[in-house]
Amino acid sequence: MLRAGLQRSGLAYRELDIWQDPDAAAAVRAAANGNETVPTVNVGSTWMVNPSAAEVLAAVAREAPELLPQAR
């Protein structure tokens, strides 16, 4: 659901496979109390575990508004 919501919004994003990328897995565990919970999203200094697309867009608006589709 998150992926579909972000695609509908037009926000560019990057996905990492935590089962293929040990550094990404470590970052997710640090953000998710030791769990490998996906999706875990990082926007600037904000980490969110299993967020909605609206929560991600709100974080982008706070942390990096220039990345919002209407700002391009």
Secondary structure, 3 states (H helix, E strand, C coil): CHHHHHHHHCCCCCCCCCCCCHHHHHHHHHHCCCCCCCCEEEECCEEEECCCHHHHHHHHHHHCHHHCHHHC
